[in-house]
Every structure is written in structure tokens, then in C-alpha cells.
Amino acid sequence: MNMLFLTLLFPLIGFLLLAFSRGRWSENTSALVGVGSVGLSALVSAWIIFQYSTGALPDGAYIQVLWQWMAVGNFTPSLTLYLDGLSLTMLGVVTGVGFLIHLFASWYMRGEAGYSRFFAYTNLFVASMLCLVLADDLLFLYLGWEGVGVCSYLLIGFYYTERKNGNAALKAFLVTRVGDVLMAFGLFILFVQLGTLNIQALLELAPQRFAEGDFWLSLATLALLGGAVGKSAQLPLQTWLADAMAGPTPVSALIHAATMVTAGVYLIARTHGLYLLTPEVLQLVGVVGGLTLLLAGFSALVQTDIKRILAYSTMSQLGYMFLALGVGAWEAAIFHLMTHAFFKALLFLASGSVIHACHHEQNIFRMGGLWNKLPVAYASFIVGGAALAALPLVTAGFYSKDEILWEAFASGNTALLYAGLVGAFLTSIYTFRLIFVVFHGQVQTEAHPGRGLAHNLPLIALIVLSTFVGAWITPPLAGVLPQSVGHAGGEGRVGLEILSAAIAVAGVLLAAWLYLGNRTLVERVGNSAPGRILTALWFAAWGFDWLYDKVFVQPYLWLTRILRRDPLDRTIGILPLLARGGNALLSRTQNGQIRWYAATIAAGAVLVLGFLLLSVA
């Protein structure tokens, strides 16, 4: 266990080596350092997980103090790593899935300008993400939180020569900063009220200091929720994630599917004790998740870009996790976080294989008939899509999503249960719409399959983890997170499982009916007046970008136009004008004439004497 710090140190060293290489290394050397550093971190994590599973932590947690960070009065945060079942689960996801994505990226990014720069950014991201999940202090967590935000900006805008990519990176940075500022306010409130930011101390002190529903604690948890909403792309700060697909596809798999976007879910789960004292805020978490999963699901139905479909799917699945948190299904949320990392990373990497094979084409309707040309990618989409749609018994997604639906039912929140069921139906339709359009039907483009260990191994490993094998991996959360009301099962669970399975299968069958064949029904509905309106609305993601442009961007631009000639600046500018005028006037008195100097001295003396006489009188 004393090797825990190495999980963070290896990718940090990899970042420093790659950053100071300044692109002078060959692609093989850069890949060796970039992939190898995360691989070493994954090996150390595997050893730690093995030790944990054999009972090497008698008290349920391991604390490793690195060094004292600062000491300002009573505020003495340290850089300390905290390992329990929750952080162990996140450690395995970040390093394990992260390594597979890095390995795939070593193939995908070959020949791209900035190859070593790419791995420098991703290594820094992994190090920052590990800071986030292993921190025992909210300030240390916030350091990692901001670190992954910076890396997200750098990686979304990796192809910076195209203006749209820079705009997408800037949009992601600004929108998530809104949530980050709110989170900072939450930290300020907690420190003022409780005198510490140590997470375990906060969970112990909060029940002693606050009554249920206390104003200041509610305000703090609302602020933390704001940070979680921004990072996890939930309503109303969800607009950045679809545009973030401008980055390389492995970035989408690493940051925007498997790790960073789940940070909000982890934050709420880690501070669960605070939310249990603010039930109204906890209920709001569930409402946000339910609305997001529906809005994103409808948007995914009409997208044409393969990566944007998966991006909206990610928003929807994160909505399921927030829904689970909102009904107190803590373990179900983390379980779905883990399985989602498996199958969504698989889908993004497989989409990268398809995009690469189709000469960087991303429009699904310009593909088609690829199932026999890209067998590994097709198998990846079939297994990953089945897990995303939660097809029964054989997929990892079925077990985790079914757990969330059961917990929603057991909590008595029927509105969130119905939202989850409708979302499951939408997920099946848009997932298999994507598969049927891309891999079946008429061939639209030539495709050249990817080959090699770096291409095939990550896909095959994630295929296995996306089946029921992945569901066998049970996060060790007993005693770390409280059990929910439906944890032990109960009457009606089998019926709900049958219902959810039937809904998933029905969605697949509907997608097959609509998109396998000539698709005349889809075209007829889409060309109708209501169909055109809904398609435009959903394609624009319900118009949130338009709304924010009108409410925030345009008023700001209008204000900048007004202040282009700032009246305050002009008023302050009077002072230098007077100084320059006085200087010019007095300079004219310096003419070199003795009679003028003598006259001015005499006049000055008269003025001084006159002033003295008047003052005495």
C-alpha cells in the first residue's frame, strides 16, 4: 500500500519527460514513455487492488501523507492520499481503462503532428485525475479538478490550426468554469462553517453542527452540485460536451466518456454525508439527472455525426448516475459509472477505428455496409451497443442500469422511474440506429481496417469487460457508502427486470424496422411538418446554445460595443490633458529673457505679500 503514490508519480514523470522533449523524440519513444507511464501506474494499481481484496486494510482505509501543502493560521491542508473502496474503484477505472485508451491512441495518432505533445497532455490528465480521486481533502481534490479541466481544454483544441476546434475548447473551458466557481463557493462556505476541508472530518462534523436542511449546508451542497453539473455535462451546463468531440477520438474516450465527466458523480458520492443532511438538494440531483437523460436521449436520435451521438449518449448515461444518486442509490451509481467506462470507452475507440478506416469521415449516412470490412469494430459496436442499450443477461450495462431502475422504484419516486424507462427505450433506438446505418445497408465509402496489437488488444479487452464478465467486478463499497432502501431486493424486482429488458429489446426491434431497409417511413415522418420541427429542435440539442447566445453572449457583446469608448476612461483622461496643457503653458515662460524672469519674480513676490496681508487681516 505504501506504493500508492507511484500511481500518480509515473504519469506525472511521463508528462515532464514528454513536455521537455519538445517534440524531438521519435513516435516510438514518445509512445513508449506516454503509454508506459500509464501502464506502470495501472500495474501498481492492480497490485494495490489485489492487496485490498486480500484484507490488507484492516480499518477499511489507507492514508498516505505526502507533505504539508501550506499553513495559514488554522488552515493546514496537506497533500494526502486516501484509499478506500470508492477511491479504489475510481483508481482501477482511471488507470486500467486509461491504459487501454493510451495503447489504442499510440496506433490512432500515428503520423499526426504533435504526437509527443498529445501524450504529454494525456499523461498530465491521468495524473490530475488521480489527484482528484485519491485526495483526502477538498482543496487537494480541487487541484486535480482544475487540472483535468486544463487538460480537457488542451486536448479538445489539440488540432488548434482549425478555428472551430479552438472555439470548442474555449467553450468547454468557460462553461465548466461556471461550475468550478460555484464549487469554490461551496468550499469557502464549508471551511467558514466547519473550519476544515478534510473530507472525512467534514462528514463527521456536519451531523454535529448542522440540523437537517440547514441553510448554509444547503447552500454549500448546491454549490458543490453546480461544480458536479458543469464537469459531468448535466442540465443546464451540458452544452459543452457535444462540441468537445472536436478533439482526437481517444480523447473523447479517455476524458469525455470514461473518466473526467464522471468526476461530478464521484464528488457527490464522496460527500454523500452532506447531501443526506440536505434532502431537498439530493432530490434536485435526481431531477437534474432525469431531465438530462431524457433531453440528451432525444437529441441523440437525430444526430448524424458518429461521435456526437456517443457524446449525447454519455450525457444521458451520466443522467442515470445522477438519478441514482438522487434516490440514494449510491452503490448503483458507482457500479454504473464503472460499467459505463467499459462500454463507452469501447464505443468511442471503435468509432475511432471506423473514422480512421473511412478516411476521417464522421457522418454515419456516408458510411454503410461496413460489417464485413471492419469485423473488430463491428464486434465492438455490437457488444458495446448492447451494453449501452442494457440488453438482458449478457451485458454489463443491463446489471448496472437495472440496479438504478430498481432503486428508483424502491424509493417510491415514480417520476424518476418513468424517466429511466423512457430513457432506456430511447437508448436502444439511437444506439442501434447508429449500428444499422454504419454497418448495414449499402456501402457508401471505402474502408481499410485497423491492424496491430495496439489497435486490437484494447478493443478485445473492453469487449470482454462490457459483457456480464464486467458485471462480476463488484466495487468494494460496503461500509464506504450507505446502503439504499432497495439494496436487498424485494417484491416486484423480477417484474421490473422483465419490463426493462422488454423495453430494451423493443427499442432494438423498432430501430431495425426503421433503419434496416429503405427507411421510407423514417424519411416520410422526418419530412412532415412536425417531424421537421422536432428534428431541428433535437438536432440543436433543444436550442440551449441559441438561448445562451441570446441571454449571455449577445448582451455581453452589446455592452462591449457601448464601452468601446468608455466614458469613465474619458473622464479620467481629463487629468493627463490638464497636466499636458499646464506643462505647455508653463514651458512658454521659459524664454531666456532676463527682464521677463525679473518681472515674474517681482509679480510673484507681490502675490505672496498680498496673500500674507490678506491672511493677517
N, C-alpha and C positions, 0 to 999 in steps of 0.2 A: 504493500500500500504506500510505502514511502516513495515509490516511483511515480506517484500521481502527477507531480509537477512536470514530468517528462512529456506527458500527453500534450501539454501546452507549449513546452520548450522546443520540441522538434519542429513543428510548423513555423514557430517564430524564427528559429535559426534558418530554416529554409527560405523564409521571406527575406531575411537580411542578406543571405548569400546571393539570392537571385536579384535583389534590388541593387546591390553594389556591383554585380557583374555587368550592369549597364548594357545588357543585350549582346555581350561579346562571346558568350558561350554558344556552343552548338545546340541544336534542338535536343539531341540525345542527352547531353549533360544537363540541360535545363529540365528535361523530363525526369531524369534520374533524381535530381535534387527535389523538384517540386512534388513528384509522386512519392518518392522515397521518404520524404519527411513526414507526410501524412500516413504512409504505410507503417513507419516506425511508431507513430502515435497510436495507430489502430492496434498494433501488436501489443503495446503497453496496456492499452485499454482492455484488450482481450484477456491479458494476464490478470488485470485488476478485477474484471468481471468473474473470472474463474475463482480468484481468491474470495470474492464477495459471496459467490454461490456456495463455497465450502465453509462459510461461517467465520471468516477471518475478522469480521467486525462484530464483536460481542455486544456492543452497546448500540448497534444499528447505524452508526455514523462514524466517519473518519474525518478528522480535521487536520489540515497541514498548513501551518503558518509559514509563509514565505518571508515576509519582512513587514516592518511597520511602515505604513504609507505616509502618514502625516500625523501631527499632534498639534491641534489648535484648541487650547483650553481643555474642555472635557470631550472634545471630538477627536478621537484617536482611531480612525479606521486603519485596518491592516489588510494587506493582500493575503488573504487566507482562502484555501480551497476546502470546500465542504462536500463530502461524498456520502450520499445516502441512496436509497432505491430510486428516487426521482432523478437526481443528477447522474446516477449510474446509467439509467435508461437513455438519457439525453447524450451522455458520453459515448455510448455504443452507437447511437444513431449518427451523431456528428462525425465520428472518426471512421466507423465502418462504411456507411453509405458514402461519406465524403471521400474515402479512399477509392471506392469503385468509380465514382464520378471523375476523380482525378486521373485514374487509369484510362478511362474512356476518352477524357479530354486530351491525353497525350497523343491519341490517334486522331481525334477530330480536329485539333488545332494545327496539325502538321502543315507547314507551308504558309501559315498566317504570319503577317508582320506582328512583332511584339510577342513572340512565343514565350520567352522568359518572363516578360512583363506580366503576361496572363497568369503564370504560375506564382509569381511573386504576390499578386493580388489575392489569388485563391488561398495561398498559404497564410497570408495575413488574416483573411476571413476566418479560416478554421481556428487560428489562434484566438481571435476575438470572440468567436462563438463559444469556445471552451472557457474563456474568461466569464462569459455570460452564464453558462450553465453550472459552472463549478464554484462561483462566488458565494461566500457566506455572508456578504454584506451588500446592501442595495447600491452603495456607491461603487463598489467594485463591479457589480453587475451592470451598472450604468456605463462604466468604462467599456465593457465588452459590447453593450447595447449600441453605443455610439460608434465603436469600431466596426461592427458589421454594417452599420449604416453607411459609413465612409466607403467600405469595400464594395457595397452594393452600388453606390454611385460610380465608382471607378470601373466596375465590371459591366454595368448597364451601358455606359458610354465607352466601352472598350474600342469600338470602331468609331473613334471620335472624328474621323475625317468627314463623316456624313452628319449634317446639322441635326437631322431628326433624332439621331442616336444621342447626341449631346442634350437635346431638349428632353428626351425621355429620362435620361439620367438626372437632369436638373429637376424634373417634375417629381421623380421618386424621392429625391433628396428633400425637396421643400415640403411635400405632403407628409412624409414621415417625420420631418422636423416638428410639425404641428403636434403630433402625438408625443414626440420626445420632450417638448417644452412642457406639455401637460404632465408628463411623468415626473419631470424635475420638480414641478409644483407639489406633486404628491410626496416626493422625498422631503421637501422642505417642511411640509405640514407634519409628517411623521416624526421628523427629528425634533421639531419645536415641541410637539406634544409628548413624545416619549423619550427624547434625549439620546436616541441611538438609531442606527440604520442596520445593525446586525439583524439578519432575518429571523434567526431563532429567538433572539431577545425580543423582537417585535411581536412574534407570535405568542410569547409568554406574557408580555406586559399588556398587550392590547385588551385581553379579557379583564385584567385587573383595573385598568384605568378608564375603560370606556363601557358605557351601557350599550345595549343593542340599539342600533340606529342612531348613534351619536353623530352630531352634525359634522364635527371635524374629521372623524373617521370616515364618514360617508363621503366627505369632500376628497379625502386622500385616496380612497378606493376608486372614486370616479376619475380622479386624475390618473391613477395607475391604469385604469381601464382605457383612458384616452391614449396612453402610450401603447397599450396592447393592441388597440384597434388600428393605430397607424402602422405598426410593424407587421401585423397579421392581415392587413388589407381588408378590414371589415368596415361595414357601413358606419359613418359616412366618409371614411378616409381610404376607400378601396380603389380609387381611380388610378392609382399609380401602377398597379401590378400588371395590367394588360400591356401597357406601353413599355414596361420593363423587359418585355420579350425582345427588345432591340439588341440585347446583349447576346453573346455566343450561347448556343443551346446548352452546353454543360453548365453554364452559369445559371440558366433557368432551372436546371435540375438540382444544382447544389444550393442556391440561395433562395430561389423563388418557388420551391416545392418541398424540399426535404428538411431544411434547417432554419434559415433566418425567419421566414414567415411564421414558423411555429413558436418563435420566441414569445409572442404575446400570450399564447396558450400556456407556455411554461411559466411565465411571470404570474399569471393568475393562480395557477396550480400551486406555485411555490409560496405565494402569500395567501393561501386559502383561508387561514385563520382570521385574517382581516375581513374577508368577504363574508364569512359565516356570521360576523357581527353586524353586517350591513345587508340584510336580506333583500332590500329593495334594489340595491346596486347589483347584487348577484342575479336577481331576476332580470335586470336590464341586460346583463351579459348574455343570458339565454335569448332574449328578444332580439338583440343585435345579431346573434348567430343565426336565428331562424330567418330573419329578414334577408340577411346576406346570402344564405344558401339558396333561397328562392330567387332573388334578383340575379345572382350570378348564374344560376341554372338556366333561367330563361335566356339570358344573354348568350350562353354557350350554344344554344340551339341553332343560332343563325350565323355564327362566325364562319369565316371561310379560311382564315389563317390557322394552320395546324397548331402552332404554339399558343395563339390567343385562346383557342378552345380549351387547351390544357390549363391556361392561366385562369380563365373563369372557373374551370373545374376546381382549381386549387382554392380560389376564394370560397366556393361552395363547400368544399370539404373542411376548410377551416371554420366555416359557419357551423358545421356539425360539431366540431370540437368546442366552440363557444357555447352552442346549445347544451352540450353535455355538462360543461362547467356550470351553466346557469341553473340546471336542475340538480346540481350537487353530485353529478356522476364523474367524480374526479378521476378515478382509475380508468373509466371508459374513455375519457377524453385523451389521456396519455396513451392508452392502448391504440386508439385510432390514429394518434399522432405518429406512433411507431409504424403501424402497418401502412399508413398513407405515405410515409417516407419511402417505403419499399416500392409500392406500385406506382407512385407518381414519379419517382426518380427513374424507374424503368420506362415509363411512358415518355418522359422528356428525352431520355437518352435514345430511345427507339425513334422518336421524332427527329432527333439529330441525325440518326443513321439514314432515315428517309430523305431528309432535306439534303444531306450530303450526296446521297445516291442520285437525287433528282436535280443536281447542279444548283442547289440553293433555292429551289422553288418551294414556297410555303403555302400556296393556295391549294387546298385539297381538291378543288374541282379541276385543277390542271394536272392531277395525278390520275390514278385508277389502274386496276389490273396488276398491282404490284405484288400480290401474294406469293407468286411462284418465282419472282425475280429477287425478292428480299425475304427469304424464309426466316432468318433470325429476327428481323424487325417485325415480320408478321406474327411470329410466335410471341414476341414481346408484347405487341399490341393486343393480341387475343387474351393472354394471361393478365396483363396489366389492366386492360379494359374490363375484363370480367371481375377483377378485384375492385376496380373503381365502381362498377355497377353493383357490386356486392352480390354476385350470383351465388346461390346457396351451396354450402358444404365444402366446396373445393377451393374457395378463395379466402385470402386473409381478410379482405375488406368485408366479407359477409359477417365474420365473427365480431369485428370491432364495431361496425355500423349497427348491427343487430343489438349489441350491448347498449349503445346510445339510445336506440328507439325504445328498448325495454325500460331503461331508466327514466326516460321521458314519460312513458306510460305509468310506471310505478309512482312517479312524483305527483301524478294527477294533473299535469299540465297538458291538457288535450290539444291546445292550440299548437304548442311546440311539437307534439307528436305528429299532428297532421302535416305540419310544415316539413318534418323529417320524411314522412312517407311520400309527399308530393315531390320533395327534392330527390328521393330515391328513384322515382319514376322518370323525372327529367334527366337524371344522371345516366340512366340506362339508354335513353333515347339519344342524347347528344354523343355519348361515348361510342355507341355502335353506328351511329350516323357517320362519325369520323372513320371508323374502321371500314365500313362498307364502301364509302366513297373513295377512300385512298387505296384499298387493297382489292376491291372487286370492280366489276363493270369493265368498260372499255379502257384500253391502255391509252393514256394521254401523253406520256413522255418516256424517254429512255431512262433507264436506271441502272446503276452499277453498284452492286452490293459491297458493303464494307467487309474487310477481311482482317485477320490477325487476332492475336491473343488480347491486345488492348481493346479491340472492338467487341469481341465475342464474350470474353470472360465476365465483364461487368453485367452484360445483359443476361447471361445464363444464371449468374448468381442471384440477380434480382428477380428473375423469373421464378426461381425456387422459393425465394423469400415472399413472393406475392401470392403463393398458394397457401393451403392450410398449414404448410410447414412453418411459414412466418407467424401464423396464429398460435403455434405451440410456444413461441417465445413469450413468456409471461413477464411483464415488467414487475420487478420486486417492490411493490408499492404498499404492501401490508405494513401498517404502523407508521407510514410516512404520510399518507393521505387518508382522510376519514372515509369509511365505507358509506355508500349511498343506500337509500331506502330499498332499492331493488336488487341489491348485491346478491342476496341469497336466492334469487329467483322467486317464483310464485305462480299462482294460478293465472292462466292466460298467456304465459310466456310462449308456449309452443304454438298457440294460435297466432300470436303476433309474429313469430318467426315464419310461419307458413304464409301469412299475409304479406310480409315484407319480401319474401322470396318470390311470391306470385307477382308482386308489383314489379320487381326487377326483371323477371322473365317476360312479363307483358311489355315492358319498355323495349326489350331487345326484339321481340316479335314485331312490335309496331315499327321500330326502326328498319327492320328487314323488309316489311311490307312497303314502307315509304321509299326506301333508298336502294333496294336491290331490284333492278329492273329499269324501266324507262322513266320513272319518277314524275309521271304526268300529274298525279294527284298533288304532289308537293308543289309543282310549278303552278298548277291551277289555283291552289289555295294561296300561294305566295303572291300571285299576280292580282288577286282580288283586292278590293279597296281596304277591307280590314286587315288582310294579310300584309299589304304594303306598309300600312301604318305600324303594325306590330313589329314587322321585320326591321323597319327603320329605327323604331324605339329600342328594340332589344339589341340591334347591331351597335347602336350608340350607347349601350350599357345604361339605358333608362335616362340618358341625357344629363348625367351628373357633370360631365365635362362642360357642356353648354351652360348649365346652371352656375357652376363655379366661375366660369368665364364672365358671366353677366354680373354676378354678385360680388366677386373679389377682384378679378383681373382688370375688367374694364373701368370700374371706379378708381382703381389704383393708377391706371394709365391716364385717366382724366385728371386726377389730382397732380400727376407729374407734369402734365401739359400746363396746368394753371401755375404751378410753382417753378416752371422753367425760368421765368423772370421773377424770382422770389421777392415779394415786397419787403420782407424782413431784411434780406440781404441788401436790398436797395437802401433801406433806412439806415442800416449800419454803415453802408458805404458813404453816407454823408460825412462821417468823421474824417476819413482819409482825404475826402475832397476839400474839407475846410483846412486840414493840415497842409495839403499841397498849395491851396490858394494863399494861406498865410505865409508860407515859405516863399512863394513867388513875389508877394508884396514886399516882404522884408528884404528879399535879395536885391530889390531895386534901390534900397537905401545904401547899399554898399557900392558907391560910385567913385570913390577915391578922391573926392574934393574936400579939402581941409575946412573950407568955410561951411560946407554942409554938415560935417561932423561937429564943428564948434556950435553951429546953430541948434543942432539936435540935442547936444549936451546941455546947452542953456535951456532949451524948451523942456527937457526932462527935469532939470533942476527946478524950474518954475512949477512944473506939475507936482513934484514931490513936496515942495514947500507949501503949495496951495492945499494939497491933501492934508498935510500936518496941521495947518492953520484951521482948516475946517473941522478936523477931528478934535482939536483942543477946544474950539468954540462949542 
